[in-house]
């Protein structure tokens, strides 16, 4: 039996060798050379980048900075130094409106916008909102492709996102990351930016990225790149991979207001609430939930709806409010003329009131 297997194996090997020599001699054995085209990848973010690329712009601003000097000068005018700054923006209308961060264009004497095809345009100012650090500028250009904005309320921690922009002048750069958290607050030391509701991401946001889009894998904008934690609080040191973006829902609402009015018209209902320290000062027990009314302005929507001092408001349109900041952020999501519902309780029991948002007494 063993001799038989050895015999079969011997002649099988000889047969394969002969077949190889025949194919080689006939020129039919060819090496598989790689195709000249990139092989199809199983997955790529290229379609998302390609979709947003034509809607992303690079922004270069110029400003005149006064040079302070103790040396006497013959000239009556103080000397100035022209400085250049970099930023990014997103096209939001086919007529040339572009959204960016307010801090990108602050103090600029000239704003130049570069499109994806390297066309350059000088931009004009439309409006800005200090409370959200958003601004709108406009260029006179043809064949513009507005970006598509997604619902930022639907994003979750762990979702994949990409930051696209002009970091350090490297236009149309993209970086990949995830949503690290949503609803981040207390990140900006300046009191000018008060309405904070940032998306936190580890997608790289560097100098020049500000105002650029944070997109989902479908190429839709879910946020507007704002800052990194190292830039906000730690100078050049400290945090890495902790970056922030303004949610797309906030961006869309503010942009529409700026295009229509040149500023954001925020309404009110005529209520004032106790701050945390007031409970201690006046010896008033702080409610376990909700915020306590301490002032109702005469003839305001709140006054007409029957709200009283010492009422406790617990919900705005079915969403809990346990601090004035929460209440204000929710209220500012609505426009003048919208109807909201406040729920709460007082010494007589639970209540529910419908109020129409009115223009503020002292508009910005």
C-alpha positions in Angstrom: 0.0 0.0 0.0 2.8 2.4 0.9 4.7 1.6 -2.3 1.5 2.4 -4.3 1.1 5.8 -2.7 4.7 6.7 -3.3 4.3 5.7 -6.9 1.3 7.9 -7.4 2.8 10.9 -5.6 6.0 10.6 -7.6 4.3 10.8 -11.0 1.8 13.5 -9.8 4.7 15.8 -9.0 6.3 15.0 -12.3 3.0 15.9 -14.1 2.7 19.2 -12.3 6.2 20.2 -13.2 5.7 19.4 -16.8 2.5 21.4 -16.9 4.3 24.4 -15.4 7.1 24.2 -17.9 4.5 24.0 -20.7 2.6 27.1 -19.6 5.8 29.0 -19.0 7.0 28.1 -22.5 3.7 29.1 -24.2 3.8 32.5 -22.6 0.4 32.1 -20.9 1.6 32.5 -17.3 1.3 36.2 -16.5 2.1 38.2 -13.4 -0.9 40.0 -11.9 0.1 43.6 -12.0 -1.9 46.1 -10.0 -4.6 48.1 -11.8 -3.8 51.7 -12.6 -6.9 52.7 -10.6 -7.3 52.7 -6.8 -8.9 49.4 -5.8 -12.4 49.8 -4.4 -12.3 50.2 -0.6 -14.7 48.5 1.6 -15.5 51.8 3.3 -14.4 55.4 2.9 -15.4 58.9 4.0 -14.5 60.3 0.6 -18.1 60.7 -0.5 -18.9 62.8 2.6 -15.8 65.0 2.0 -16.6 65.4 -1.6 -20.1 66.5 -0.8 -19.1 69.2 1.7 -16.0 70.4 -0.1 -17.7 72.8 -2.5 -19.5 74.4 0.5 -16.4 75.1 2.6 -14.5 78.3 2.3 -11.2 79.6 3.6 -11.2 83.0 5.2 -8.3 85.5 5.6 -8.9 88.7 7.5 -6.8 91.8 7.8 -6.8 94.1 10.8 -4.9 97.2 11.8 -3.3 96.9 15.3 -2.1 100.0 17.0 1.6 100.0 17.9 2.1 101.5 21.3 5.4 103.4 21.7 6.9 105.7 24.4 9.1 107.3 21.8 8.0 110.8 20.8 7.0 111.0 17.1 6.6 113.9 14.7 3.6 112.3 13.1 0.4 113.1 15.0 -1.0 109.6 14.1 0.0 106.5 16.0 1.6 103.8 13.7 -0.4 100.7 12.9 0.7 97.1 12.1 -1.4 95.1 9.6 -2.1 91.6 10.9 -3.5 88.6 9.0 -5.7 85.9 10.5 -7.1 82.6 9.2 -10.5 81.0 9.5 -13.0 78.9 7.8 -16.7 79.3 6.8 -19.7 77.4 5.4 -21.8 78.6 2.4 -25.4 78.7 3.5 -27.2 80.2 0.5 -26.7 80.2 -3.3 -26.7 84.1 -3.1 -23.4 84.1 -1.3 -24.2 84.1 2.5 -21.5 82.4 4.6 -21.5 81.6 8.3 -18.4 81.6 10.4 -17.4 82.4 14.0 -17.7 86.0 15.1 -14.2 85.9 16.6 -12.8 85.1 13.1 -13.9 88.5 11.7 -13.8 90.6 14.9 -11.9 93.9 14.2 -11.3 93.0 10.6 -10.8 95.8 8.1 -10.9 93.4 5.2 -12.2 89.9 4.8 -11.1 87.7 1.8 -13.0 84.5 1.0 -11.4 81.7 -1.0 -13.6 79.1 -2.6 -12.8 75.5 -3.1 -11.8 76.3 -6.7 -9.4 79.0 -5.5 -11.6 81.9 -6.6 -11.2 84.8 -4.2 -13.8 87.4 -3.2 -13.9 90.3 -0.8 -16.7 89.8 1.7 -19.2 92.2 3.2 -20.5 92.2 6.7 -24.1 91.0 7.3 -24.4 90.6 11.1 -23.1 88.9 14.2 -24.3 87.5 17.4 -22.0 87.8 20.4 -24.0 85.4 22.6 -23.3 82.5 20.3 -20.1 83.6 18.6 -21.7 83.3 15.1 -21.4 85.8 12.2 -22.7 86.0 8.6 -20.7 87.5 5.8 -21.6 87.7 2.1 -19.8 87.5 -1.3 -20.9 88.2 -4.8 -20.2 84.9 -6.6 -21.9 82.5 -9.0 -22.4 78.7 -8.9 -22.3 78.4 -5.1 -23.3 75.2 -3.4 -25.0 75.7 0.1 -24.2 73.0 2.7 -26.8 70.6 4.0 -27.5 70.9 7.7 -28.6 68.0 9.8 -30.6 67.9 13.1 -27.9 68.3 15.8 -30.4 67.1 18.4 -30.2 63.6 16.9 -26.4 63.2 17.4 -25.1 61.0 20.2 -21.9 60.4 22.0 -19.8 58.0 19.9 -21.1 59.2 16.5 -18.4 59.6 13.9 -17.8 63.2 12.7 -15.2 65.0 10.6 -13.9 68.5 10.9 -13.2 70.2 7.6 -11.6 73.6 7.2 -8.4 75.7 6.7 -6.1 74.7 9.6 -2.8 76.7 9.5 -3.7 77.7 5.9 -4.0 74.1 4.7 -7.3 74.6 3.0 -9.8 71.8 2.5 -8.2 69.6 5.2 -10.3 67.0 7.0 -9.8 65.3 10.4 -11.7 62.3 11.8 -13.1 61.8 15.3 -16.2 61.0 17.3 -18.7 63.0 19.3 -17.2 62.9 22.8 -20.1 64.6 24.5 -23.0 67.1 23.9 -24.3 70.0 25.7 -21.0 71.2 27.1 -21.1 74.5 29.1 -18.8 76.7 31.1 -15.9 76.6 28.6 -15.5 80.3 27.7 -14.0 82.7 30.2 -15.3 85.8 28.4 -18.8 86.9 29.5 -19.6 87.9 25.9 -20.3 84.3 24.9 -23.1 83.3 27.2 -25.2 80.8 25.3 -23.0 77.7 25.5 -24.2 74.4 24.3 -21.2 72.9 22.6 -20.6 69.6 20.9 -17.4 68.1 22.2 -15.3 66.1 19.7 -11.8 64.7 19.4 -11.7 65.5 15.7 -8.7 67.9 15.4 -9.7 71.6 15.4 -6.7 73.9 15.0 -5.9 77.5 14.2 -7.8 78.3 11.0 -10.5 75.6 11.5 -12.8 78.1 13.4 -16.0 78.5 11.5 -15.6 75.4 9.4 -18.1 72.5 9.4 -18.2 69.5 11.6 -20.0 66.9 9.4 -21.5 63.4 9.8 -20.6 60.5 7.4 -23.3 61.7 5.0 -21.6 65.0 4.5 -24.2 67.0 6.4 -23.2 69.7 8.9 -23.9 68.9 12.5 -21.9 71.7 14.0 -19.6 74.7 13.4 -16.1 74.3 14.7 -15.4 76.8 17.4 -12.4 76.2 19.6 -10.2 73.6 21.3 -9.9 73.4 25.1 -6.2 74.1 25.0 -6.9 77.3 23.1 -9.7 78.4 25.3 -8.3 77.8 28.8 -4.8 76.4 28.7 -3.0 78.5 26.1 -0.5 76.3 24.2 -0.5 73.6 26.9 -2.7 71.0 28.4 -5.6 69.3 26.7 -5.4 67.4 23.4 -8.3 66.0 21.5 -10.8 68.1 23.3 -12.4 70.4 20.8 -15.8 72.1 20.5 -18.4 72.9 17.9 -21.6 75.0 17.9 -24.6 72.7 17.2 -26.1 73.0 13.7 -29.6 73.7 15.1 -28.3 76.8 16.9 -26.3 77.8 13.8 -29.3 77.6 11.4 -31.6 79.6 13.8 -29.0 82.3 14.3 -28.1 82.5 10.6 -31.7 83.0 9.6 -32.1 85.8 12.1 -28.9 87.5 11.0 -29.8 87.3 7.3 -33.3 88.6 7.9 -32.6 91.3 10.5 -28.8 91.8 10.7 -29.0 90.9 14.4 -30.7 88.3 16.6 -34.0 89.5 18.1 -34.4 87.6 21.4 -37.8 87.8 23.1 -38.9 87.4 26.6 -42.1 86.8 28.7 -41.4 89.2 31.5 -40.2 86.9 34.3 -37.3 87.2 36.7 -36.0 84.3 38.8 -34.1 83.9 42.0 -30.4 83.0 41.7 -28.8 80.4 44.0 -27.3 83.0 46.3 -30.6 84.7 46.8 -32.0 81.7 48.6 -29.3 82.0 51.2 -29.5 85.8 51.5 -33.3 85.9 52.0 -33.6 82.6 53.8 -35.9 81.1 51.3 -36.0 77.3 50.9 -34.7 76.3 47.5 -37.2 74.1 45.6 -36.0 70.6 44.9 -36.9 71.0 41.2 -37.5 74.1 39.1 -36.8 77.8 39.6 -38.7 80.4 41.7 -40.1 83.5 40.2 -39.1 86.7 42.0 -40.4 89.3 39.6 -43.3 89.6 37.1 -43.1 92.7 34.9 -46.4 94.6 34.6 -48.3 94.1 31.4 -45.9 91.4 30.2 -46.9 88.0 28.8 -46.3 86.5 32.2 -48.4 89.1 34.0 -51.3 88.6 31.5 -51.0 84.8 32.0 -51.4 85.1 35.8 -47.9 84.1 36.9 -47.0 85.4 40.4 -44.0 86.0 42.6 -43.0 82.8 44.5 -44.4 80.6 41.7 -42.0 77.7 40.8 -41.5 76.9 37.1 -40.5 73.3 36.5 -41.0 72.8 32.8 -40.8 74.8 29.5 -42.7 73.0 26.8 -42.5 69.6 28.7 -38.7 70.0 29.2 -37.4 70.3 32.8 -35.7 73.5 33.8 -33.8 73.5 37.1 -31.7 76.6 36.6 -32.0 80.0 35.0 -29.4 79.1 32.4 -31.5 76.1 31.3 -34.6 78.3 31.2 -32.8 81.0 29.2 -31.3 78.6 26.7 -34.6 77.0 26.0 -36.4 80.3 25.8 -33.9 81.6 23.2 -34.7 78.7 21.0 -38.0 80.3 20.1 -38.8 83.4 18.1 -40.9 86.5 18.9 -44.5 85.5 18.4 -44.1 81.9 19.3 -46.3 80.4 22.0 -44.7 78.4 24.9 -46.1 76.6 27.8 -44.8 76.9 31.4 -45.6 74.3 34.0 -45.0 74.5 37.7 -46.6 74.8 41.1 -47.4 77.3 43.9 -49.2 77.2 47.2 -52.5 76.5 45.3 -51.1 73.5 43.5 -49.9 72.7 40.0 -50.4 75.1 37.1 -49.9 75.4 33.4 -49.7 78.7 31.5 -49.5 79.5 27.8 -47.5 82.6 26.9 -46.6 84.4 23.7 -43.0 85.5 23.4 -42.7 89.3 23.1 -39.9 91.7 22.0 -37.6 92.6 24.9 -38.0 95.9 26.7 -34.4 96.8 25.8 -33.6 95.1 22.5 -29.9 94.5 21.6 
